[in-house]
Amino acid sequence: MPPVAIDVRRGAPTEEELAALIAVVSEEYAAESAEAVADDRPARSAWSLSQRGLRQPLRRDVGWGRYAG
């Protein structure tokens, strides 16, 4: 686990306060990183989301325009 860097911008915390802060932040970071799991399912592209479904097959028994004459 990478080291935690903390910059104190205001105030004057004691060494005990800094140690408590580092312990809490490090523990929470470790717990969150252990639970974070990437989704292995492939994401659908914008192309596949926008494409229409396949059309129905042509009926060869029906003539053009459905007119008999």
Secondary structure, DSSP 4 states (H G I P E B T S, - for coil): -PPP-----SS---HHHHHHHHHHHHHHHHHHHHH-----SPPPPHHHHHSPPPPPPP-TTS-GGG---
